[in-house]
């Protein structure tokens, strides 16, 4: 006659292994989640800067998206280009020639 169920010891061993794996991986998953959220925010900010740049060019007027400001030509107003640091490893950069990028 074959076995049709697990013993209590087998179930406790499996639960212990799953708990150990969860405990070890949780900090990594938390750090990964934070990194993904920061990178997503950088994408949103870069898109907003590009949108402001296009709006300034299309409407022929200055458009401000703090800390950046784009003139009617679509280029940043002198003194309003630069780097917005979101974390040590993620930055939104607007160069003086109007290039918007994420590093």
N, CA, C and O atoms as CSV, one atom per row, in Angstrom:
chain,resi,resn,atom,element,x,y,z
A,1,UNK,N,N,0.841,-1.170,0.000
A,1,UNK,CA,C,0.000,0.000,0.000
A,1,UNK,C,C,0.896,1.247,0.000
A,1,UNK,O,O,1.758,1.366,0.871
A,2,UNK,N,N,0.719,2.196,-0.963
A,2,UNK,CA,C,1.553,3.391,-1.081
A,2,UNK,C,C,1.120,4.497,-0.132
A,2,UNK,O,O,-0.021,4.535,0.329
A,3,UNK,N,N,2.064,5.404,0.152
A,3,UNK,CA,C,1.764,6.566,1.006
A,3,UNK,C,C,0.941,7.579,0.229
A,3,UNK,O,O,1.170,7.794,-0.961
A,4,UNK,N,N,-0.009,8.194,0.900
A,4,UNK,CA,C,-0.858,9.185,0.251
A,4,UNK,C,C,-0.763,10.553,0.909
A,4,UNK,O,O,-1.485,11.469,0.517
A,5,UNK,N,N,0.113,10.715,1.903
A,5,UNK,CA,C,0.212,11.988,2.614
A,5,UNK,C,C,1.656,12.231,3.028
A,5,UNK,O,O,2.487,11.323,3.001
A,6,UNK,N,N,1.943,13.477,3.412
A,6,UNK,CA,C,3.264,13.838,3.919
A,6,UNK,C,C,3.258,13.738,5.437
A,6,UNK,O,O,2.230,13.930,6.087
A,7,UNK,N,N,4.412,13.437,5.979
A,7,UNK,CA,C,4.503,13.395,7.439
A,7,UNK,C,C,4.676,14.805,7.962
A,7,UNK,O,O,5.017,15.716,7.208
A,8,UNK,N,N,4.445,14.984,9.240
A,8,UNK,CA,C,4.600,16.282,9.871
A,8,UNK,C,C,6.034,16.776,9.768
A,8,UNK,O,O,6.267,17.966,9.554
A,9,UNK,N,N,6.990,15.881,9.916
A,9,UNK,CA,C,8.408,16.262,9.823
A,9,UNK,C,C,8.728,16.775,8.426
A,9,UNK,O,O,9.427,17.779,8.291
A,10,UNK,N,N,8.239,16.117,7.393
A,10,UNK,CA,C,8.489,16.565,6.025
A,10,UNK,C,C,7.894,17.957,5.788
A,10,UNK,O,O,8.535,18.810,5.174
A,11,UNK,N,N,6.702,18.178,6.261
A,11,UNK,CA,C,6.070,19.485,6.104
A,11,UNK,C,C,6.841,20.574,6.845
A,11,UNK,O,O,7.028,21.667,6.311
A,12,UNK,N,N,7.293,20.290,8.069
A,12,UNK,CA,C,8.059,21.275,8.832
A,12,UNK,C,C,9.396,21.590,8.171
A,12,UNK,O,O,9.840,22.738,8.195
A,13,UNK,N,N,10.037,20.596,7.588
A,13,UNK,CA,C,11.307,20.829,6.889
A,13,UNK,C,C,11.079,21.740,5.681
A,13,UNK,O,O,11.843,22.682,5.469
A,14,UNK,N,N,10.054,21.477,4.898
A,14,UNK,CA,C,9.757,22.297,3.719
A,14,UNK,C,C,9.408,23.725,4.138
A,14,UNK,O,O,9.886,24.682,3.529
A,15,UNK,N,N,8.587,23.875,5.165
A,15,UNK,CA,C,8.232,25.213,5.648
A,15,UNK,C,C,9.474,25.952,6.149
A,15,UNK,O,O,9.616,27.151,5.912
A,16,UNK,N,N,10.361,25.256,6.832
A,16,UNK,CA,C,11.605,25.868,7.307
A,16,UNK,C,C,12.489,26.336,6.171
A,16,UNK,O,O,13.054,27.428,6.230
A,17,UNK,N,N,12.616,25.510,5.125
A,17,UNK,CA,C,13.448,25.876,3.969
A,17,UNK,C,C,12.856,27.087,3.254
A,17,UNK,O,O,13.588,28.008,2.891
A,18,UNK,N,N,11.549,27.095,3.048
A,18,UNK,CA,C,10.890,28.228,2.394
A,18,UNK,C,C,11.058,29.492,3.235
A,18,UNK,O,O,11.320,30.564,2.690
A,19,UNK,N,N,10.911,29.378,4.547
A,19,UNK,CA,C,11.106,30.527,5.437
A,19,UNK,C,C,12.527,31.052,5.390
A,19,UNK,O,O,12.737,32.265,5.388
A,20,UNK,N,N,13.502,30.163,5.353
A,20,UNK,CA,C,14.911,30.568,5.286
A,20,UNK,C,C,15.213,31.287,3.977
A,20,UNK,O,O,15.892,32.313,3.971
A,21,UNK,N,N,14.715,30.755,2.883
A,21,UNK,CA,C,14.923,31.404,1.578
A,21,UNK,C,C,14.261,32.778,1.559
A,21,UNK,O,O,14.840,33.738,1.050
A,22,UNK,N,N,13.058,32.879,2.107
A,22,UNK,CA,C,12.373,34.170,2.170
A,22,UNK,C,C,13.121,35.178,3.021
A,22,UNK,O,O,13.221,36.350,2.657
A,23,UNK,N,N,13.646,34.731,4.152
A,23,UNK,CA,C,14.392,35.619,5.039
A,23,UNK,C,C,15.673,36.117,4.392
A,23,UNK,O,O,16.035,37.283,4.550
A,24,UNK,N,N,16.353,35.257,3.675
A,24,UNK,CA,C,17.609,35.635,3.029
A,24,UNK,C,C,17.363,36.544,1.828
A,24,UNK,O,O,18.150,37.458,1.587
A,25,UNK,N,N,16.298,36.318,1.077
A,25,UNK,CA,C,16.071,37.091,-0.149
A,25,UNK,C,C,15.326,38.404,0.068
A,25,UNK,O,O,15.352,39.261,-0.816
A,26,UNK,N,N,14.670,38.593,1.195
A,26,UNK,CA,C,13.869,39.791,1.420
A,26,UNK,C,C,14.663,41.092,1.300
A,26,UNK,O,O,14.199,42.010,0.623
A,27,UNK,N,N,15.848,41.216,1.931
A,27,UNK,CA,C,16.603,42.478,1.775
A,27,UNK,C,C,16.974,42.778,0.320
A,27,UNK,O,O,16.956,43.936,-0.099
A,28,UNK,N,N,17.305,41.752,-0.441
A,28,UNK,CA,C,17.643,41.957,-1.850
A,28,UNK,C,C,16.428,42.435,-2.635
A,28,UNK,O,O,16.538,43.327,-3.477
A,29,UNK,N,N,15.285,41.847,-2.363
A,29,UNK,CA,C,14.072,42.264,-3.063
A,29,UNK,C,C,13.674,43.684,-2.693
A,29,UNK,O,O,13.181,44.430,-3.539
A,30,UNK,N,N,13.882,44.066,-1.437
A,30,UNK,CA,C,13.574,45.427,-1.012
A,30,UNK,C,C,14.479,46.433,-1.717
A,30,UNK,O,O,14.015,47.478,-2.173
A,31,UNK,N,N,15.768,46.118,-1.805
A,31,UNK,CA,C,16.725,47.003,-2.485
A,31,UNK,C,C,16.391,47.088,-3.978
A,31,UNK,O,O,16.450,48.166,-4.571
A,32,UNK,N,N,16.044,45.957,-4.577
A,32,UNK,CA,C,15.683,45.931,-6.000
A,32,UNK,C,C,14.457,46.796,-6.258
A,32,UNK,O,O,14.421,47.555,-7.227
A,33,UNK,N,N,13.455,46.684,-5.396
A,33,UNK,CA,C,12.232,47.471,-5.532
A,33,UNK,C,C,12.543,48.968,-5.459
A,33,UNK,O,O,12.028,49.755,-6.254
A,34,UNK,N,N,13.381,49.351,-4.509
A,34,UNK,CA,C,13.754,50.759,-4.357
A,34,UNK,C,C,14.471,51.259,-5.614
A,34,UNK,O,O,14.192,52.358,-6.093
A,35,UNK,N,N,15.384,50.463,-6.141
A,35,UNK,CA,C,16.123,50.839,-7.346
A,35,UNK,C,C,15.175,51.018,-8.531
A,35,UNK,O,O,15.299,51.978,-9.291
A,36,UNK,N,N,14.242,50.103,-8.683
A,36,UNK,CA,C,13.286,50.182,-9.790
A,36,UNK,C,C,12.421,51.429,-9.659
A,36,UNK,O,O,12.160,52.100,-10.657
A,37,UNK,N,N,11.971,51.751,-8.451
A,37,UNK,CA,C,11.143,52.939,-8.246
A,37,UNK,C,C,11.912,54.221,-8.559
A,37,UNK,O,O,11.358,55.138,-9.165
A,38,UNK,N,N,13.173,54.293,-8.156
A,38,UNK,CA,C,13.987,55.484,-8.435
A,38,UNK,C,C,14.216,55.623,-9.936
A,38,UNK,O,O,14.126,56.725,-10.477
A,39,UNK,N,N,14.511,54.520,-10.609
A,39,UNK,CA,C,14.725,54.577,-12.057
A,39,UNK,C,C,13.441,54.973,-12.791
A,39,UNK,O,O,13.494,55.697,-13.785
A,40,UNK,N,N,12.306,54.510,-12.311
A,40,UNK,CA,C,11.029,54.901,-12.918
A,40,UNK,C,C,10.779,56.395,-12.729
A,40,UNK,O,O,10.305,57.069,-13.644
A,41,UNK,N,N,11.097,56.908,-11.548
A,41,UNK,CA,C,10.941,58.341,-11.295
A,41,UNK,C,C,11.872,59.154,-12.197
A,41,UNK,O,O,11.493,60.219,-12.685
A,42,UNK,N,N,13.072,58.659,-12.413
A,42,UNK,CA,C,14.005,59.343,-13.315
A,42,UNK,C,C,13.439,59.389,-14.735
A,42,UNK,O,O,13.556,60.409,-15.414
A,43,UNK,N,N,12.831,58.297,-15.185
A,43,UNK,CA,C,12.221,58.262,-16.515
A,43,UNK,C,C,11.095,59.285,-16.620
A,43,UNK,O,O,10.965,59.969,-17.635
A,44,UNK,N,N,10.286,59.387,-15.574
A,44,UNK,CA,C,9.178,60.349,-15.565
A,44,UNK,C,C,9.714,61.782,-15.613
A,44,UNK,O,O,9.201,62.609,-16.368
A,45,UNK,N,N,10.736,62.078,-14.818
A,45,UNK,CA,C,11.315,63.430,-14.800
A,45,UNK,C,C,11.970,63.777,-16.131
A,45,UNK,O,O,11.838,64.903,-16.612
A,46,UNK,N,N,12.670,62.825,-16.726
A,46,UNK,CA,C,13.304,63.080,-18.021
A,46,UNK,C,C,12.249,63.319,-19.094
A,46,UNK,O,O,12.411,64.194,-19.943
A,47,UNK,N,N,11.183,62.554,-19.058
A,47,UNK,CA,C,10.098,62.756,-20.028
A,47,UNK,C,C,9.444,64.119,-19.838
A,47,UNK,O,O,9.106,64.785,-20.816
A,48,UNK,N,N,9.264,64.538,-18.593
A,48,UNK,CA,C,8.679,65.852,-18.321
A,48,UNK,C,C,9.598,66.965,-18.816
A,48,UNK,O,O,9.123,67.966,-19.352
A,49,UNK,N,N,10.909,66.799,-18.642
A,49,UNK,CA,C,11.865,67.801,-19.125
A,49,UNK,C,C,11.835,67.879,-20.646
A,49,UNK,O,O,11.875,68.968,-21.217
A,50,UNK,N,N,11.765,66.722,-21.300
A,50,UNK,CA,C,11.692,66.721,-22.765
A,50,UNK,C,C,10.388,67.368,-23.256
A,50,UNK,O,O,10.375,68.102,-24.243
A,51,UNK,N,N,9.299,67.075,-22.542
A,51,UNK,CA,C,8.003,67.660,-22.890
A,51,UNK,C,C,8.044,69.189,-22.726
A,51,UNK,O,O,7.518,69.917,-23.569
A,52,UNK,N,N,8.665,69.670,-21.648
A,52,UNK,CA,C,8.790,71.117,-21.431
A,52,UNK,C,C,9.650,71.746,-22.524
A,52,UNK,O,O,9.371,72.854,-22.984
A,53,UNK,N,N,10.683,71.040,-22.931
A,53,UNK,CA,C,11.565,71.534,-23.983
A,53,UNK,C,C,10.797,71.664,-25.305
A,53,UNK,O,O,10.925,72.668,-26.005
A,54,UNK,N,N,10.013,70.658,-25.635
A,54,UNK,CA,C,9.226,70.690,-26.871
A,54,UNK,C,C,8.157,71.776,-26.795
A,54,UNK,O,O,7.895,72.466,-27.781
A,55,UNK,N,N,7.544,71.927,-25.628
A,55,UNK,CA,C,6.526,72.970,-25.461
A,55,UNK,C,C,7.126,74.359,-25.642
A,55,UNK,O,O,6.521,75.224,-26.275
A,56,UNK,N,N,8.323,74.573,-25.084
A,56,UNK,CA,C,8.988,75.865,-25.233
A,56,UNK,C,C,9.277,76.157,-26.702
A,56,UNK,O,O,9.101,77.283,-27.167
A,57,UNK,N,N,9.712,75.153,-27.413
A,57,UNK,CA,C,10.026,75.316,-28.831
A,57,UNK,C,C,8.753,75.542,-29.649
A,57,UNK,O,O,8.730,76.388,-30.543
A,58,UNK,N,N,7.700,74.791,-29.345
A,58,UNK,CA,C,6.459,74.886,-30.112
A,58,UNK,C,C,5.725,76.201,-29.859
A,58,UNK,O,O,5.192,76.803,-30.791
A,59,UNK,N,N,5.695,76.644,-28.618
A,59,UNK,CA,C,4.948,77.858,-28.280
A,59,UNK,C,C,5.794,79.121,-28.365
A,59,UNK,O,O,5.264,80.230,-28.294
A,60,UNK,N,N,7.099,78.960,-28.516
A,60,UNK,CA,C,7.966,80.121,-28.650
A,60,UNK,C,C,8.072,80.953,-27.387
A,60,UNK,O,O,8.219,82.173,-27.455
A,61,UNK,N,N,7.998,80.308,-26.245
A,61,UNK,CA,C,8.121,81.039,-24.980
A,61,UNK,C,C,8.913,80.205,-23.986
A,61,UNK,O,O,9.125,79.011,-24.202
A,62,UNK,N,N,9.346,80.825,-22.907
A,62,UNK,CA,C,10.110,80.136,-21.880
A,62,UNK,C,C,9.190,79.240,-21.048
A,62,UNK,O,O,8.111,79.655,-20.625
A,63,UNK,N,N,9.643,78.004,-20.824
A,63,UNK,CA,C,8.901,77.047,-20.005
A,63,UNK,C,C,9.824,76.579,-18.886
A,63,UNK,O,O,10.967,76.187,-19.123
A,64,UNK,N,N,9.304,76.629,-17.663
A,64,UNK,CA,C,10.120,76.243,-16.509
A,64,UNK,C,C,9.604,74.938,-15.918
A,64,UNK,O,O,8.403,74.755,-15.717
A,65,UNK,N,N,10.529,74.052,-15.651
A,65,UNK,CA,C,10.280,72.809,-14.945
A,65,UNK,C,C,11.396,72.708,-13.913
A,65,UNK,O,O,12.448,72.129,-14.181
A,66,UNK,N,N,11.157,73.282,-12.718
A,66,UNK,CA,C,12.248,73.365,-11.732
A,66,UNK,C,C,12.958,72.028,-11.553
A,66,UNK,O,O,12.295,71.002,-11.398
A,67,UNK,N,N,14.258,72.012,-11.568
A,67,UNK,CA,C,15.213,73.115,-11.572
A,67,UNK,C,C,15.657,73.541,-12.971
A,67,UNK,O,O,16.636,74.276,-13.104
A,68,UNK,N,N,14.964,73.098,-14.009
A,68,UNK,CA,C,15.346,73.418,-15.381
A,68,UNK,C,C,14.406,74.462,-15.970
A,68,UNK,O,O,13.245,74.573,-15.577
A,69,UNK,N,N,14.945,75.231,-16.933
A,69,UNK,CA,C,14.143,76.237,-17.626
A,69,UNK,C,C,14.599,76.244,-19.082
A,69,UNK,O,O,15.789,76.357,-19.377
A,70,UNK,N,N,13.624,76.120,-19.986
A,70,UNK,CA,C,13.923,76.079,-21.413
A,70,UNK,C,C,13.422,77.348,-22.079
A,70,UNK,O,O,12.295,77.784,-21.841
A,71,UNK,N,N,14.282,77.948,-22.930
A,71,UNK,CA,C,13.919,79.158,-23.649
A,71,UNK,C,C,13.110,78.833,-24.890
A,71,UNK,O,O,12.865,77.666,-25.197
A,72,UNK,N,N,12.696,79.875,-25.604
A,72,UNK,CA,C,11.869,79.720,-26.806
A,72,UNK,C,C,12.578,78.907,-27.889
A,72,UNK,O,O,11.923,78.338,-28.762
A,73,UNK,N,N,13.901,78.849,-27.838
A,73,UNK,CA,C,14.657,78.086,-28.827
A,73,UNK,C,C,14.674,76.588,-28.516
A,73,UNK,O,O,15.112,75.790,-29.345
A,74,UNK,N,N,14.199,76.200,-27.327
A,74,UNK,CA,C,14.238,74.799,-26.922
A,74,UNK,C,C,15.480,74.441,-26.137
A,74,UNK,O,O,15.581,73.349,-25.577
A,75,UNK,N,N,16.440,75.378,-26.098
A,75,UNK,CA,C,17.659,75.155,-25.326
A,75,UNK,C,C,17.465,75.657,-23.899
A,75,UNK,O,O,16.651,76.551,-23.665
A,76,UNK,N,N,18.201,75.097,-22.947
A,76,UNK,CA,C,18.073,75.590,-21.574
A,76,UNK,C,C,18.531,77.042,-21.467
A,76,UNK,O,O,19.490,77.447,-22.125
A,77,UNK,N,N,17.847,77.817,-20.641
A,77,UNK,CA,C,18.239,79.186,-20.351
A,77,UNK,C,C,19.571,79.112,-19.603
A,77,UNK,O,O,19.725,78.241,-18.746
A,78,UNK,N,N,20.546,79.991,-19.889
A,78,UNK,CA,C,21.830,79.935,-19.185
A,78,UNK,C,C,21.635,79.908,-17.668
A,78,UNK,O,O,20.914,80.725,-17.096
A,79,UNK,N,N,22.295,78.952,-17.049
A,79,UNK,CA,C,22.205,78.797,-15.605
A,79,UNK,C,C,21.130,77.821,-15.162
A,79,UNK,O,O,21.033,77.511,-13.975
A,80,UNK,N,N,20.312,77.325,-16.102
A,80,UNK,CA,C,19.228,76.417,-15.747
A,80,UNK,C,C,19.411,75.010,-16.311
A,80,UNK,O,O,18.464,74.224,-16.322
A,81,UNK,N,N,20.605,74.687,-16.774
A,81,UNK,CA,C,20.896,73.304,-17.139
A,81,UNK,C,C,21.629,72.701,-15.947
A,81,UNK,O,O,22.019,73.421,-15.027
A,82,UNK,N,N,21.814,71.410,-15.959
A,82,UNK,CA,C,22.538,70.790,-14.854
A,82,UNK,C,C,22.050,69.389,-14.561
A,82,UNK,O,O,21.447,68.726,-15.404
A,83,UNK,N,N,22.328,68.956,-13.340
A,83,UNK,CA,C,22.053,67.583,-12.928
A,83,UNK,C,C,21.112,67.568,-11.738
A,83,UNK,O,O,21.295,68.307,-10.772
A,84,UNK,N,N,20.112,66.723,-11.823
A,84,UNK,CA,C,19.204,66.487,-10.715
A,84,UNK,C,C,19.506,65.081,-10.198
A,84,UNK,O,O,19.231,64.096,-10.883
A,85,UNK,N,N,20.072,64.984,-8.990
A,85,UNK,CA,C,20.493,63.707,-8.431
A,85,UNK,C,C,19.340,63.101,-7.634
A,85,UNK,O,O,18.867,63.686,-6.659
A,86,UNK,N,N,18.895,61.920,-8.063
A,86,UNK,CA,C,17.828,61.209,-7.358
A,86,UNK,C,C,18.392,60.211,-6.363
A,86,UNK,O,O,17.798,59.978,-5.310
A,87,UNK,N,N,19.520,59.627,-6.682
A,87,UNK,CA,C,20.243,58.715,-5.793
A,87,UNK,C,C,21.699,58.735,-6.258
A,87,UNK,O,O,21.999,59.291,-7.315
A,88,UNK,N,N,22.600,58.139,-5.487
A,88,UNK,CA,C,24.007,58.151,-5.922
A,88,UNK,C,C,24.222,57.495,-7.288
A,88,UNK,O,O,25.226,57.760,-7.950
A,89,UNK,N,N,23.299,56.651,-7.706
A,89,UNK,CA,C,23.476,55.930,-8.963
A,89,UNK,C,C,22.478,56.332,-10.040
A,89,UNK,O,O,22.456,55.725,-11.111
A,90,UNK,N,N,21.654,57.339,-9.782
A,90,UNK,CA,C,20.629,57.721,-10.749
A,90,UNK,C,C,20.493,59.241,-10.795
A,90,UNK,O,O,20.180,59.885,-9.794
A,91,UNK,N,N,20.738,59.802,-11.991
A,91,UNK,CA,C,20.692,61.256,-12.168
A,91,UNK,C,C,19.961,61.587,-13.466
A,91,UNK,O,O,20.031,60.839,-14.441
A,92,UNK,N,N,19.260,62.717,-13.462
A,92,UNK,CA,C,18.673,63.265,-14.680
A,92,UNK,C,C,19.533,64.474,-15.043
A,92,UNK,O,O,19.705,65.388,-14.236
A,93,UNK,N,N,20.070,64.471,-16.259
A,93,UNK,CA,C,21.010,65.510,-16.678
A,93,UNK,C,C,20.449,66.255,-17.888
A,93,UNK,O,O,20.032,65.644,-18.873
A,94,UNK,N,N,20.446,67.585,-17.794
A,94,UNK,CA,C,20.105,68.439,-18.931
A,94,UNK,C,C,21.371,69.225,-19.262
A,94,UNK,O,O,21.825,70.058,-18.478
A,95,UNK,N,N,21.931,68.945,-20.441
A,95,UNK,CA,C,23.174,69.621,-20.830
A,95,UNK,C,C,22.866,71.022,-21.349
A,95,UNK,O,O,21.712,71.361,-21.610
A,96,UNK,N,N,23.899,71.817,-21.492
A,96,UNK,CA,C,23.725,73.202,-21.938
A,96,UNK,C,C,23.264,73.284,-23.396
A,96,UNK,O,O,22.819,74.342,-23.841
A,97,UNK,N,N,23.366,72.197,-24.131
A,97,UNK,CA,C,22.883,72.179,-25.524
A,97,UNK,C,C,21.499,71.555,-25.626
A,97,UNK,O,O,20.992,71.344,-26.728
A,98,UNK,N,N,20.876,71.253,-24.468
A,98,UNK,CA,C,19.504,70.794,-24.457
A,98,UNK,C,C,19.300,69.298,-24.450
A,98,UNK,O,O,18.165,68.830,-24.536
A,99,UNK,N,N,20.380,68.532,-24.348
A,99,UNK,CA,C,20.229,67.086,-24.331
A,99,UNK,C,C,19.771,66.637,-22.937
A,99,UNK,O,O,20.380,67.007,-21.934
A,100,UNK,N,N,18.705,65.847,-22.879
A,100,UNK,CA,C,18.176,65.326,-21.620
A,100,UNK,C,C,18.507,63.835,-21.576
A,100,UNK,O,O,18.151,63.079,-22.480
A,101,UNK,N,N,19.197,63.425,-20.506
A,101,UNK,CA,C,19.549,62.015,-20.398
A,101,UNK,C,C,19.524,61.551,-18.947
A,101,UNK,O,O,19.488,62.359,-18.019
A,102,UNK,N,N,19.544,60.238,-18.773
A,102,UNK,CA,C,19.545,59.633,-17.450
A,102,UNK,C,C,20.819,58.812,-17.319
A,102,UNK,O,O,21.185,58.060,-18.222
A,103,UNK,N,N,21.479,58.967,-16.196
A,103,UNK,CA,C,22.675,58.159,-15.914
A,103,UNK,C,C,22.492,57.461,-14.608
A,103,UNK,O,O,23.377,56.725,-14.172
